[in-house]
Amino acid sequence: MTTGMPRTYLTFGDIDGKLDVLNVECTRCPRRGRYNVASLVAKHGRNGSMTKWVSGLKGDCPKRDANDLRDRCDLICPDLPKVL
């Protein structure tokens, strides 16, 4: 029996069947988005990393690399605590 390290990130499979739509918003600016979970699973797979996906969403944010950490883009998925 192999005991690997526990996973430290969420996958799209973790929310599949629990949410129909995944809301994403920035805590530092008005950026917001809504993503269909079934479409995300189809595109990225059940094992796709949500952390990597959210990080990719920050790619075009002008505050992505701000020098002051308090000013950097901070995307969250506010519905996740309700289902996990």
PDB file with one MODEL, atoms N, CA, C and O in Angstrom:
MODEL        1
ATOM      1  N   MET A   1       0.834  -1.172   0.000  1.00  0.00           N
ATOM      2  CA  MET A   1       0.000   0.000   0.000  1.00  0.00           C
ATOM      3  C   MET A   1       0.882   1.240   0.000  1.00  0.00           C
ATOM      4  O   MET A   1       1.783   1.380   0.828  1.00  0.00           O
ATOM      5  N   THR A   2       0.611   2.128  -0.935  1.00  0.00           N
ATOM      6  CA  THR A   2       1.398   3.339  -1.048  1.00  0.00           C
ATOM      7  C   THR A   2       0.679   4.486  -0.358  1.00  0.00           C
ATOM      8  O   THR A   2      -0.506   4.718  -0.598  1.00  0.00           O
ATOM      9  N   THR A   3       1.384   5.191   0.486  1.00  0.00           N
ATOM     10  CA  THR A   3       0.792   6.360   1.143  1.00  0.00           C
ATOM     11  C   THR A   3       1.575   7.579   0.693  1.00  0.00           C
ATOM     12  O   THR A   3       2.668   7.845   1.192  1.00  0.00           O
ATOM     13  N   GLY A   4       1.013   8.312  -0.246  1.00  0.00           N
ATOM     14  CA  GLY A   4       1.657   9.518  -0.739  1.00  0.00           C
ATOM     15  C   GLY A   4       1.287  10.702   0.133  1.00  0.00           C
ATOM     16  O   GLY A   4       0.498  10.596   1.072  1.00  0.00           O
ATOM     17  N   MET A   5       1.868  11.799  -0.200  1.00  0.00           N
ATOM     18  CA  MET A   5       1.542  13.029   0.512  1.00  0.00           C
ATOM     19  C   MET A   5       0.105  13.419   0.163  1.00  0.00           C
ATOM     20  O   MET A   5      -0.334  13.208  -0.968  1.00  0.00           O
ATOM     21  N   PRO A   6      -0.621  13.981   1.113  1.00  0.00           N
ATOM     22  CA  PRO A   6      -1.984  14.420   0.802  1.00  0.00           C
ATOM     23  C   PRO A   6      -1.951  15.572  -0.193  1.00  0.00           C
ATOM     24  O   PRO A   6      -1.031  16.390  -0.196  1.00  0.00           O
ATOM     25  N   ARG A   7      -2.969  15.615  -1.029  1.00  0.00           N
ATOM     26  CA  ARG A   7      -3.078  16.669  -2.029  1.00  0.00           C
ATOM     27  C   ARG A   7      -3.311  18.004  -1.335  1.00  0.00           C
ATOM     28  O   ARG A   7      -4.088  18.080  -0.384  1.00  0.00           O
ATOM     29  N   THR A   8      -2.652  19.045  -1.796  1.00  0.00           N
ATOM     30  CA  THR A   8      -2.768  20.363  -1.165  1.00  0.00           C
ATOM     31  C   THR A   8      -3.477  21.369  -2.063  1.00  0.00           C
ATOM     32  O   THR A   8      -3.426  22.574  -1.812  1.00  0.00           O
ATOM     33  N   TYR A   9      -4.131  20.883  -3.096  1.00  0.00           N
ATOM     34  CA  TYR A   9      -4.829  21.767  -4.019  1.00  0.00           C
ATOM     35  C   TYR A   9      -6.175  21.143  -4.374  1.00  0.00           C
ATOM     36  O   TYR A   9      -6.377  19.938  -4.222  1.00  0.00           O
ATOM     37  N   LEU A  10      -7.090  21.983  -4.850  1.00  0.00           N
ATOM     38  CA  LEU A  10      -8.402  21.506  -5.268  1.00  0.00           C
ATOM     39  C   LEU A  10      -8.376  21.159  -6.748  1.00  0.00           C
ATOM     40  O   LEU A  10      -7.644  21.764  -7.531  1.00  0.00           O
ATOM     41  N   THR A  11      -9.183  20.180  -7.114  1.00  0.00           N
ATOM     42  CA  THR A  11      -9.356  19.838  -8.517  1.00  0.00           C
ATOM     43  C   THR A  11     -10.787  20.161  -8.925  1.00  0.00           C
ATOM     44  O   THR A  11     -11.654  20.361  -8.075  1.00  0.00           O
ATOM     45  N   PHE A  12     -11.022  20.209 -10.215  1.00  0.00           N
ATOM     46  CA  PHE A  12     -12.379  20.459 -10.687  1.00  0.00           C
ATOM     47  C   PHE A  12     -13.313  19.323 -10.280  1.00  0.00           C
ATOM     48  O   PHE A  12     -14.511  19.546 -10.103  1.00  0.00           O
ATOM     49  N   GLY A  13     -12.790  18.125 -10.132  1.00  0.00           N
ATOM     50  CA  GLY A  13     -13.596  17.002  -9.662  1.00  0.00           C
ATOM     51  C   GLY A  13     -14.099  17.197  -8.239  1.00  0.00           C
ATOM     52  O   GLY A  13     -15.135  16.646  -7.865  1.00  0.00           O
ATOM     53  N   ASP A  14     -13.372  17.976  -7.443  1.00  0.00           N
ATOM     54  CA  ASP A  14     -13.791  18.242  -6.061  1.00  0.00           C
ATOM     55  C   ASP A  14     -15.077  19.056  -5.993  1.00  0.00           C
ATOM     56  O   ASP A  14     -15.814  18.965  -5.011  1.00  0.00           O
ATOM     57  N   ILE A  15     -15.354  19.851  -7.025  1.00  0.00           N
ATOM     58  CA  ILE A  15     -16.560  20.686  -6.998  1.00  0.00           C
ATOM     59  C   ILE A  15     -17.628  20.196  -7.973  1.00  0.00           C
ATOM     60  O   ILE A  15     -18.762  20.674  -7.940  1.00  0.00           O
ATOM     61  N   ASP A  16     -17.276  19.246  -8.841  1.00  0.00           N
ATOM     62  CA  ASP A  16     -18.236  18.717  -9.808  1.00  0.00           C
ATOM     63  C   ASP A  16     -19.394  18.059  -9.067  1.00  0.00           C
ATOM     64  O   ASP A  16     -19.178  17.198  -8.214  1.00  0.00           O
ATOM     65  N   GLY A  17     -20.599  18.454  -9.382  1.00  0.00           N
ATOM     66  CA  GLY A  17     -21.784  17.925  -8.709  1.00  0.00           C
ATOM     67  C   GLY A  17     -22.167  18.702  -7.459  1.00  0.00           C
ATOM     68  O   GLY A  17     -23.247  18.493  -6.907  1.00  0.00           O
ATOM     69  N   LYS A  18     -21.309  19.581  -7.015  1.00  0.00           N
ATOM     70  CA  LYS A  18     -21.590  20.401  -5.832  1.00  0.00           C
ATOM     71  C   LYS A  18     -21.965  21.830  -6.217  1.00  0.00           C
ATOM     72  O   LYS A  18     -22.740  22.486  -5.521  1.00  0.00           O
ATOM     73  N   LEU A  19     -21.414  22.301  -7.319  1.00  0.00           N
ATOM     74  CA  LEU A  19     -21.706  23.640  -7.833  1.00  0.00           C
ATOM     75  C   LEU A  19     -22.005  23.520  -9.321  1.00  0.00           C
ATOM     76  O   LEU A  19     -21.374  22.727 -10.021  1.00  0.00           O
ATOM     77  N   ASP A  20     -22.957  24.299  -9.806  1.00  0.00           N
ATOM     78  CA  ASP A  20     -23.194  24.390 -11.244  1.00  0.00           C
ATOM     79  C   ASP A  20     -22.345  25.499 -11.847  1.00  0.00           C
ATOM     80  O   ASP A  20     -21.854  25.382 -12.970  1.00  0.00           O
ATOM     81  N   VAL A  21     -22.179  26.574 -11.090  1.00  0.00           N
ATOM     82  CA  VAL A  21     -21.424  27.743 -11.538  1.00  0.00           C
ATOM     83  C   VAL A  21     -20.400  28.095 -10.469  1.00  0.00           C
ATOM     84  O   VAL A  21     -20.709  28.104  -9.278  1.00  0.00           O
ATOM     85  N   LEU A  22     -19.181  28.383 -10.903  1.00  0.00           N
ATOM     86  CA  LEU A  22     -18.117  28.801 -10.002  1.00  0.00           C
ATOM     87  C   LEU A  22     -17.920  30.303 -10.162  1.00  0.00           C
ATOM     88  O   LEU A  22     -17.563  30.778 -11.240  1.00  0.00           O
ATOM     89  N   ASN A  23     -18.151  31.037  -9.100  1.00  0.00           N
ATOM     90  CA  ASN A  23     -17.938  32.481  -9.098  1.00  0.00           C
ATOM     91  C   ASN A  23     -16.501  32.775  -8.698  1.00  0.00           C
ATOM     92  O   ASN A  23     -15.965  32.169  -7.770  1.00  0.00           O
ATOM     93  N   VAL A  24     -15.885  33.713  -9.409  1.00  0.00           N
ATOM     94  CA  VAL A  24     -14.516  34.127  -9.125  1.00  0.00           C
ATOM     95  C   VAL A  24     -14.536  35.650  -9.025  1.00  0.00           C
ATOM     96  O   VAL A  24     -15.134  36.325  -9.862  1.00  0.00           O
ATOM     97  N   GLU A  25     -13.881  36.185  -7.999  1.00  0.00           N
ATOM     98  CA  GLU A  25     -13.835  37.644  -7.855  1.00  0.00           C
ATOM     99  C   GLU A  25     -12.523  38.063  -7.222  1.00  0.00           C
ATOM    100  O   GLU A  25     -11.881  37.302  -6.498  1.00  0.00           O
ATOM    101  N   CYS A  26     -12.144  39.303  -7.518  1.00  0.00           N
ATOM    102  CA  CYS A  26     -10.939  39.880  -6.937  1.00  0.00           C
ATOM    103  C   CYS A  26     -11.333  40.671  -5.701  1.00  0.00           C
ATOM    104  O   CYS A  26     -12.335  41.385  -5.715  1.00  0.00           O
ATOM    105  N   THR A  27     -10.560  40.552  -4.643  1.00  0.00           N
ATOM    106  CA  THR A  27     -10.848  41.291  -3.421  1.00  0.00           C
ATOM    107  C   THR A  27     -10.296  42.714  -3.482  1.00  0.00           C
ATOM    108  O   THR A  27     -10.553  43.519  -2.586  1.00  0.00           O
ATOM    109  N   ARG A  28      -9.538  43.028  -4.538  1.00  0.00           N
ATOM    110  CA  ARG A  28      -8.895  44.338  -4.620  1.00  0.00           C
ATOM    111  C   ARG A  28      -9.374  45.214  -5.767  1.00  0.00           C
ATOM    112  O   ARG A  28      -8.990  46.380  -5.866  1.00  0.00           O
ATOM    113  N   CYS A  29     -10.212  44.656  -6.633  1.00  0.00           N
ATOM    114  CA  CYS A  29     -10.733  45.440  -7.756  1.00  0.00           C
ATOM    115  C   CYS A  29     -12.094  44.869  -8.158  1.00  0.00           C
ATOM    116  O   CYS A  29     -12.519  43.859  -7.597  1.00  0.00           O
ATOM    117  N   PRO A  30     -12.780  45.485  -9.104  1.00  0.00           N
ATOM    118  CA  PRO A  30     -14.125  45.023  -9.465  1.00  0.00           C
ATOM    119  C   PRO A  30     -14.169  43.815 -10.402  1.00  0.00           C
ATOM    120  O   PRO A  30     -15.255  43.442 -10.848  1.00  0.00           O
ATOM    121  N   ARG A  31     -13.048  43.200 -10.712  1.00  0.00           N
ATOM    122  CA  ARG A  31     -13.058  42.039 -11.617  1.00  0.00           C
ATOM    123  C   ARG A  31     -13.858  40.895 -11.016  1.00  0.00           C
ATOM    124  O   ARG A  31     -13.685  40.534  -9.852  1.00  0.00           O
ATOM    125  N   ARG A  32     -14.750  40.325 -11.848  1.00  0.00           N
ATOM    126  CA  ARG A  32     -15.578  39.198 -11.422  1.00  0.00           C
ATOM    127  C   ARG A  32     -15.851  38.313 -12.632  1.00  0.00           C
ATOM    128  O   ARG A  32     -15.835  38.775 -13.773  1.00  0.00           O
ATOM    129  N   GLY A  33     -16.099  37.040 -12.366  1.00  0.00           N
ATOM    130  CA  GLY A  33     -16.442  36.128 -13.448  1.00  0.00           C
ATOM    131  C   GLY A  33     -17.270  34.971 -12.940  1.00  0.00           C
ATOM    132  O   GLY A  33     -17.244  34.645 -11.754  1.00  0.00           O
ATOM    133  N   ARG A  34     -18.016  34.344 -13.858  1.00  0.00           N
ATOM    134  CA  ARG A  34     -18.828  33.164 -13.551  1.00  0.00           C
ATOM    135  C   ARG A  34     -18.470  32.095 -14.579  1.00  0.00           C
ATOM    136  O   ARG A  34     -18.453  32.361 -15.780  1.00  0.00           O
ATOM    137  N   TYR A  35     -18.188  30.897 -14.102  1.00  0.00           N
ATOM    138  CA  TYR A  35     -17.752  29.814 -14.976  1.00  0.00           C
ATOM    139  C   TYR A  35     -18.601  28.577 -14.735  1.00  0.00           C
ATOM    140  O   TYR A  35     -18.813  28.174 -13.591  1.00  0.00           O
ATOM    141  N   ASN A  36     -19.087  27.975 -15.815  1.00  0.00           N
ATOM    142  CA  ASN A  36     -19.877  26.759 -15.734  1.00  0.00           C
ATOM    143  C   ASN A  36     -18.956  25.598 -15.343  1.00  0.00           C
ATOM    144  O   ASN A  36     -17.973  25.325 -16.032  1.00  0.00           O
ATOM    145  N   VAL A  37     -19.274  24.919 -14.243  1.00  0.00           N
ATOM    146  CA  VAL A  37     -18.402  23.860 -13.722  1.00  0.00           C
ATOM    147  C   VAL A  37     -18.291  22.699 -14.708  1.00  0.00           C
ATOM    148  O   VAL A  37     -17.200  22.163 -14.901  1.00  0.00           O
ATOM    149  N   ALA A  38     -19.398  22.302 -15.333  1.00  0.00           N
ATOM    150  CA  ALA A  38     -19.344  21.196 -16.299  1.00  0.00           C
ATOM    151  C   ALA A  38     -18.396  21.529 -17.453  1.00  0.00           C
ATOM    152  O   ALA A  38     -17.668  20.658 -17.930  1.00  0.00           O
ATOM    153  N   SER A  39     -18.404  22.780 -17.898  1.00  0.00           N
ATOM    154  CA  SER A  39     -17.493  23.199 -18.969  1.00  0.00           C
ATOM    155  C   SER A  39     -16.042  23.177 -18.504  1.00  0.00           C
ATOM    156  O   SER A  39     -15.150  22.796 -19.262  1.00  0.00           O
ATOM    157  N   LEU A  40     -15.806  23.586 -17.257  1.00  0.00           N
ATOM    158  CA  LEU A  40     -14.446  23.555 -16.709  1.00  0.00           C
ATOM    159  C   LEU A  40     -13.929  22.124 -16.605  1.00  0.00           C
ATOM    160  O   LEU A  40     -12.768  21.857 -16.915  1.00  0.00           O
ATOM    161  N   VAL A  41     -14.792  21.202 -16.167  1.00  0.00           N
ATOM    162  CA  VAL A  41     -14.396  19.792 -16.067  1.00  0.00           C
ATOM    163  C   VAL A  41     -14.109  19.237 -17.459  1.00  0.00           C
ATOM    164  O   VAL A  41     -13.136  18.508 -17.649  1.00  0.00           O
ATOM    165  N   ALA A  42     -14.957  19.579 -18.436  1.00  0.00           N
ATOM    166  CA  ALA A  42     -14.746  19.097 -19.803  1.00  0.00           C
ATOM    167  C   ALA A  42     -13.429  19.618 -20.381  1.00  0.00           C
ATOM    168  O   ALA A  42     -12.723  18.892 -21.081  1.00  0.00           O
ATOM    169  N   LYS A  43     -13.110  20.861 -20.089  1.00  0.00           N
ATOM    170  CA  LYS A  43     -11.899  21.472 -20.641  1.00  0.00           C
ATOM    171  C   LYS A  43     -10.624  21.050 -19.923  1.00  0.00           C
ATOM    172  O   LYS A  43      -9.609  20.782 -20.566  1.00  0.00           O
ATOM    173  N   HIS A  44     -10.670  20.988 -18.576  1.00  0.00           N
ATOM    174  CA  HIS A  44      -9.456  20.753 -17.784  1.00  0.00           C
ATOM    175  C   HIS A  44      -9.377  19.359 -17.172  1.00  0.00           C
ATOM    176  O   HIS A  44      -8.327  18.964 -16.666  1.00  0.00           O
ATOM    177  N   GLY A  45     -10.474  18.612 -17.215  1.00  0.00           N
ATOM    178  CA  GLY A  45     -10.503  17.274 -16.629  1.00  0.00           C
ATOM    179  C   GLY A  45     -10.826  17.323 -15.138  1.00  0.00           C
ATOM    180  O   GLY A  45     -10.642  18.352 -14.489  1.00  0.00           O
ATOM    181  N   ARG A  46     -11.306  16.209 -14.605  1.00  0.00           N
ATOM    182  CA  ARG A  46     -11.654  16.140 -13.181  1.00  0.00           C
ATOM    183  C   ARG A  46     -10.436  16.350 -12.293  1.00  0.00           C
ATOM    184  O   ARG A  46     -10.564  16.828 -11.166  1.00  0.00           O
ATOM    185  N   ASN A  47      -9.254  15.995 -12.793  1.00  0.00           N
ATOM    186  CA  ASN A  47      -8.024  16.133 -12.000  1.00  0.00           C
ATOM    187  C   ASN A  47      -7.296  17.447 -12.250  1.00  0.00           C
ATOM    188  O   ASN A  47      -6.208  17.664 -11.716  1.00  0.00           O
ATOM    189  N   GLY A  48      -7.886  18.328 -13.062  1.00  0.00           N
ATOM    190  CA  GLY A  48      -7.256  19.615 -13.334  1.00  0.00           C
ATOM    191  C   GLY A  48      -7.158  20.456 -12.070  1.00  0.00           C
ATOM    192  O   GLY A  48      -8.097  20.496 -11.274  1.00  0.00           O
ATOM    193  N   SER A  49      -6.038  21.120 -11.883  1.00  0.00           N
ATOM    194  CA  SER A  49      -5.785  21.926 -10.688  1.00  0.00           C
ATOM    195  C   SER A  49      -6.520  23.256 -10.765  1.00  0.00           C
ATOM    196  O   SER A  49      -6.295  24.043 -11.685  1.00  0.00           O
ATOM    197  N   MET A  50      -7.390  23.503  -9.807  1.00  0.00           N
ATOM    198  CA  MET A  50      -8.082  24.783  -9.742  1.00  0.00           C
ATOM    199  C   MET A  50      -7.107  25.908  -9.392  1.00  0.00           C
ATOM    200  O   MET A  50      -7.272  27.033  -9.864  1.00  0.00           O
ATOM    201  N   THR A  51      -6.109  25.623  -8.582  1.00  0.00           N
ATOM    202  CA  THR A  51      -5.119  26.621  -8.199  1.00  0.00           C
ATOM    203  C   THR A  51      -4.379  27.123  -9.434  1.00  0.00           C
ATOM    204  O   THR A  51      -4.183  28.327  -9.599  1.00  0.00           O
ATOM    205  N   LYS A  52      -3.974  26.209 -10.291  1.00  0.00           N
ATOM    206  CA  LYS A  52      -3.266  26.579 -11.513  1.00  0.00           C
ATOM    207  C   LYS A  52      -4.192  27.377 -12.433  1.00  0.00           C
ATOM    208  O   LYS A  52      -3.763  28.354 -13.047  1.00  0.00           O
ATOM    209  N   TRP A  53      -5.450  26.967 -12.530  1.00  0.00           N
ATOM    210  CA  TRP A  53      -6.422  27.657 -13.372  1.00  0.00           C
ATOM    211  C   TRP A  53      -6.638  29.098 -12.881  1.00  0.00           C
ATOM    212  O   TRP A  53      -6.594  30.036 -13.677  1.00  0.00           O
ATOM    213  N   VAL A  54      -6.872  29.273 -11.574  1.00  0.00           N
ATOM    214  CA  VAL A  54      -7.082  30.615 -11.017  1.00  0.00           C
ATOM    215  C   VAL A  54      -5.841  31.470 -11.235  1.00  0.00           C
ATOM    216  O   VAL A  54      -5.955  32.655 -11.548  1.00  0.00           O
ATOM    217  N   SER A  55      -4.679  30.895 -11.076  1.00  0.00           N
ATOM    218  CA  SER A  55      -3.440  31.634 -11.305  1.00  0.00           C
ATOM    219  C   SER A  55      -3.374  32.122 -12.751  1.00  0.00           C
ATOM    220  O   SER A  55      -2.912  33.232 -13.013  1.00  0.00           O
ATOM    221  N   GLY A  56      -3.830  31.301 -13.678  1.00  0.00           N
ATOM    222  CA  GLY A  56      -3.861  31.695 -15.083  1.00  0.00           C
ATOM    223  C   GLY A  56      -4.814  32.846 -15.342  1.00  0.00           C
ATOM    224  O   GLY A  56      -4.573  33.663 -16.231  1.00  0.00           O
ATOM    225  N   LEU A  57      -5.892  32.919 -14.576  1.00  0.00           N
ATOM    226  CA  LEU A  57      -6.844  34.021 -14.724  1.00  0.00           C
ATOM    227  C   LEU A  57      -6.209  35.359 -14.379  1.00  0.00           C
ATOM    228  O   LEU A  57      -6.631  36.399 -14.883  1.00  0.00           O
ATOM    229  N   LYS A  58      -5.206  35.333 -13.531  1.00  0.00           N
ATOM    230  CA  LYS A  58      -4.518  36.567 -13.124  1.00  0.00           C
ATOM    231  C   LYS A  58      -3.578  37.079 -14.206  1.00  0.00           C
ATOM    232  O   LYS A  58      -3.055  38.188 -14.094  1.00  0.00           O
ATOM    233  N   GLY A  59      -3.358  36.298 -15.238  1.00  0.00           N
ATOM    234  CA  GLY A  59      -2.358  36.605 -16.251  1.00  0.00           C
ATOM    235  C   GLY A  59      -2.464  37.960 -16.904  1.00  0.00           C
ATOM    236  O   GLY A  59      -1.444  38.560 -17.241  1.00  0.00           O
ATOM    237  N   ASP A  60      -3.686  38.465 -17.095  1.00  0.00           N
ATOM    238  CA  ASP A  60      -3.822  39.749 -17.770  1.00  0.00           C
ATOM    239  C   ASP A  60      -4.138  40.899 -16.813  1.00  0.00           C
ATOM    240  O   ASP A  60      -4.466  42.001 -17.253  1.00  0.00           O
ATOM    241  N   CYS A  61      -4.042  40.651 -15.522  1.00  0.00           N
ATOM    242  CA  CYS A  61      -4.343  41.692 -14.542  1.00  0.00           C
ATOM    243  C   CYS A  61      -3.161  42.648 -14.420  1.00  0.00           C
ATOM    244  O   CYS A  61      -2.029  42.206 -14.223  1.00  0.00           O
ATOM    245  N   PRO A  62      -3.409  43.946 -14.533  1.00  0.00           N
ATOM    246  CA  PRO A  62      -2.300  44.894 -14.395  1.00  0.00           C
ATOM    247  C   PRO A  62      -1.686  44.900 -12.992  1.00  0.00           C
ATOM    248  O   PRO A  62      -0.566  45.378 -12.813  1.00  0.00           O
ATOM    249  N   LYS A  63      -2.404  44.378 -12.002  1.00  0.00           N
ATOM    250  CA  LYS A  63      -1.884  44.351 -10.626  1.00  0.00           C
ATOM    251  C   LYS A  63      -1.247  42.999 -10.278  1.00  0.00           C
ATOM    252  O   LYS A  63      -0.875  42.768  -9.127  1.00  0.00           O
ATOM    253  N   ARG A  64      -1.123  42.123 -11.253  1.00  0.00           N
ATOM    254  CA  ARG A  64      -0.591  40.776 -10.996  1.00  0.00           C
ATOM    255  C   ARG A  64       0.768  40.809 -10.312  1.00  0.00           C
ATOM    256  O   ARG A  64       1.018  40.042  -9.383  1.00  0.00           O
ATOM    257  N   ASP A  65       1.636  41.685 -10.765  1.00  0.00           N
ATOM    258  CA  ASP A  65       3.011  41.727 -10.247  1.00  0.00           C
ATOM    259  C   ASP A  65       3.310  43.006  -9.472  1.00  0.00           C
ATOM    260  O   ASP A  65       4.456  43.454  -9.443  1.00  0.00           O
ATOM    261  N   ALA A  66       2.302  43.597  -8.845  1.00  0.00           N
ATOM    262  CA  ALA A  66       2.514  44.840  -8.086  1.00  0.00           C
ATOM    263  C   ALA A  66       3.592  44.626  -7.021  1.00  0.00           C
ATOM    264  O   ALA A  66       3.659  43.564  -6.403  1.00  0.00           O
ATOM    265  N   ASN A  67       4.418  45.622  -6.816  1.00  0.00           N
ATOM    266  CA  ASN A  67       5.501  45.524  -5.832  1.00  0.00           C
ATOM    267  C   ASN A  67       4.966  45.336  -4.423  1.00  0.00           C
ATOM    268  O   ASN A  67       5.515  44.543  -3.658  1.00  0.00           O
ATOM    269  N   ASP A  68       3.916  46.040  -4.070  1.00  0.00           N
ATOM    270  CA  ASP A  68       3.327  45.934  -2.738  1.00  0.00           C
ATOM    271  C   ASP A  68       2.350  44.754  -2.734  1.00  0.00           C
ATOM    272  O   ASP A  68       1.370  44.760  -3.479  1.00  0.00           O
ATOM    273  N   LEU A  69       2.608  43.762  -1.916  1.00  0.00           N
ATOM    274  CA  LEU A  69       1.761  42.565  -1.868  1.00  0.00           C
ATOM    275  C   LEU A  69       0.303  42.903  -1.595  1.00  0.00           C
ATOM    276  O   LEU A  69      -0.591  42.183  -2.041  1.00  0.00           O
ATOM    277  N   ARG A  70       0.053  43.971  -0.882  1.00  0.00           N
ATOM    278  CA  ARG A  70      -1.320  44.360  -0.556  1.00  0.00           C
ATOM    279  C   ARG A  70      -2.077  44.878  -1.777  1.00  0.00           C
ATOM    280  O   ARG A  70      -3.303  44.981  -1.751  1.00  0.00           O
ATOM    281  N   ASP A  71      -1.360  45.199  -2.828  1.00  0.00           N
ATOM    282  CA  ASP A  71      -1.975  45.699  -4.056  1.00  0.00           C
ATOM    283  C   ASP A  71      -2.134  44.625  -5.129  1.00  0.00           C
ATOM    284  O   ASP A  71      -2.817  44.856  -6.127  1.00  0.00           O
ATOM    285  N   ARG A  72      -1.524  43.463  -4.945  1.00  0.00           N
ATOM    286  CA  ARG A  72      -1.560  42.425  -5.975  1.00  0.00           C
ATOM    287  C   ARG A  72      -2.955  41.840  -6.154  1.00  0.00           C
ATOM    288  O   ARG A  72      -3.762  41.782  -5.227  1.00  0.00           O
ATOM    289  N   CYS A  73      -3.198  41.417  -7.365  1.00  0.00           N
ATOM    290  CA  CYS A  73      -4.453  40.753  -7.711  1.00  0.00           C
ATOM    291  C   CYS A  73      -4.696  39.605  -6.738  1.00  0.00           C
ATOM    292  O   CYS A  73      -3.791  38.818  -6.463  1.00  0.00           O
ATOM    293  N   ASP A  74      -5.906  39.511  -6.223  1.00  0.00           N
ATOM    294  CA  ASP A  74      -6.237  38.488  -5.231  1.00  0.00           C
ATOM    295  C   ASP A  74      -7.575  37.857  -5.602  1.00  0.00           C
ATOM    296  O   ASP A  74      -8.618  38.241  -5.074  1.00  0.00           O
ATOM    297  N   LEU A  75      -7.536  36.887  -6.512  1.00  0.00           N
ATOM    298  CA  LEU A  75      -8.759  36.225  -6.932  1.00  0.00           C
ATOM    299  C   LEU A  75      -9.185  35.166  -5.919  1.00  0.00           C
ATOM    300  O   LEU A  75      -8.359  34.395  -5.429  1.00  0.00           O
ATOM    301  N   ILE A  76     -10.459  35.136  -5.616  1.00  0.00           N
ATOM    302  CA  ILE A  76     -11.020  34.141  -4.711  1.00  0.00           C
ATOM    303  C   ILE A  76     -12.248  33.520  -5.362  1.00  0.00           C
ATOM    304  O   ILE A  76     -12.818  34.081  -6.298  1.00  0.00           O
ATOM    305  N   CYS A  77     -12.645  32.371  -4.865  1.00  0.00           N
ATOM    306  CA  CYS A  77     -13.864  31.687  -5.278  1.00  0.00           C
ATOM    307  C   CYS A  77     -14.763  31.627  -4.040  1.00  0.00           C
ATOM    308  O   CYS A  77     -14.672  30.684  -3.255  1.00  0.00           O
ATOM    309  N   PRO A  78     -15.630  32.630  -3.862  1.00  0.00           N
ATOM    310  CA  PRO A  78     -16.363  32.756  -2.606  1.00  0.00           C
ATOM    311  C   PRO A  78     -17.335  31.620  -2.298  1.00  0.00           C
ATOM    312  O   PRO A  78     -17.743  31.469  -1.146  1.00  0.00           O
ATOM    313  N   ASP A  79     -17.715  30.821  -3.286  1.00  0.00           N
ATOM    314  CA  ASP A  79     -18.661  29.727  -3.049  1.00  0.00           C
ATOM    315  C   ASP A  79     -17.986  28.447  -2.541  1.00  0.00           C
ATOM    316  O   ASP A  79     -18.666  27.552  -2.039  1.00  0.00           O
ATOM    317  N   LEU A  80     -16.675  28.351  -2.664  1.00  0.00           N
ATOM    318  CA  LEU A  80     -15.989  27.112  -2.278  1.00  0.00           C
ATOM    319  C   LEU A  80     -16.184  26.722  -0.811  1.00  0.00           C
ATOM    320  O   LEU A  80     -16.439  25.548  -0.543  1.00  0.00           O
ATOM    321  N   PRO A  81     -16.078  27.637   0.145  1.00  0.00           N
ATOM    322  CA  PRO A  81     -16.261  27.221   1.544  1.00  0.00           C
ATOM    323  C   PRO A  81     -17.644  26.617   1.814  1.00  0.00           C
ATOM    324  O   PRO A  81     -17.797  25.840   2.756  1.00  0.00           O
ATOM    325  N   LYS A  82     -18.636  26.954   1.018  1.00  0.00           N
ATOM    326  CA  LYS A  82     -19.990  26.439   1.207  1.00  0.00           C
ATOM    327  C   LYS A  82     -20.121  24.974   0.818  1.00  0.00           C
ATOM    328  O   LYS A  82     -21.011  24.282   1.312  1.00  0.00           O
ATOM    329  N   VAL A  83     -19.242  24.490  -0.066  1.00  0.00           N
ATOM    330  CA  VAL A  83     -19.374  23.126  -0.588  1.00  0.00           C
ATOM    331  C   VAL A  83     -18.254  22.184  -0.180  1.00  0.00           C
ATOM    332  O   VAL A  83     -18.347  20.981  -0.427  1.00  0.00           O
ATOM    333  N   LEU A  84     -17.210  22.693   0.433  1.00  0.00           N
ATOM    334  CA  LEU A  84     -16.079  21.833   0.808  1.00  0.00           C
ATOM    335  C   LEU A  84     -16.057  21.552   2.281  1.00  0.00           C
ATOM    336  O   LEU A  84     -15.171  20.845   2.762  1.00  0.00           O
TER     337      LEU A  84
ENDMDL
END
